């Protein structure tokens, strides 16, 4: 039996698992994300001790993903300073002569949802996670999308709402970008505390829906995906979904005349079917692809 290692590398925790080729999870280990000198040794030992035949990694980024890049597999300009310019994939595979692959955590999640989740049967899908940050993964014909880098839709620029008390947002890089306006820290800044304690009808969430709808409109008009999947901690507030759908339709203004947008939007902008393991399962799929290509 071939064993495939999977790692979902997150800013707060590392989730490691062993799968068989059929996608059955055999074992899992969760570790806090500390500095590399603390976090890496037990991760290396976990995969080494299980004798894995391939490894797939979905990681926070940005990442160096050009296979001709000598830094392929490294975390680059992350705000987590201890992990900046860290050769993650290289360190994980030291001493292991196995095929491996790495992608962003959201690209891995998009791959998982397209393969076995909410976008199953779709040729194209976008997965967006809205939590402490915002990231987007794009999957077309079963492959995550790359270009000059990888999609960084979390930092698309938006038009601030006239009633927003925080129109510049909280992103240290940009004024008025999606992450700065709609991620968890922006909600907390406007709420002057924990937005989780607020009722569903609080005006803060209408503002949040407006920004996430702007994002959906931008994705529809640029990527034209067959499914938009919204996950992450913020989207655990289910009341946001109908608000986002209505606002997306309003902002499109009838320009996109498709069944998905006009009458089927409840099945078009949806939560993930595999949450909370979309990224982990997608990492397994990356490892499975690497194994298949090495045969």
CORMOSUL-V796706 format. One line per field, one symbol per residue. ss: DSSP state (H for helix, E for strand, C for the rest). burial: 1 if it has 24 or more other ideal C-beta (glycine too) atoms within 12 Angstrom, else 0. A space follows every 50 residues. Layout:
BEGIN
ss=???
burial=???
END
This chain:
BEGIN
ss=CCEEEEEEECCCEEEEEEEECCCCEEEEEEEECCCHHHHHHHHHHHHHHC CCCEEEEEECCCECCCCCCCCCCCECCCCCHHHCCECHHHHHCCCCCCEE EEEEHHHHHHHHHHHHCCCCCCCEEEEEEECCCEEEEEEECCEECECCCE CCHHHCECCCCCCCCCCCCCCCCCCCEHHHHHCHHHHHHHHCCCHHHCCC CCHHHHHHHHHHHHHHHHHHHHCCCCCEEEECCHHHCCHHHHHHHHHHHH HHCCCCCCHHHHCCHHHCEECCCCCCCHHHHHHHHHHHHHHHHCC
burial=01111111111011111111001000011010100100110011011101 01111111111111100000011111010100100111111110010111 11111111111111111110010111111111111111110111110001 11111111011001010011100001111111111111110000100000 00011111111111111111001111111111111010011011101110 110000000110001001111111111111111111111110000
END
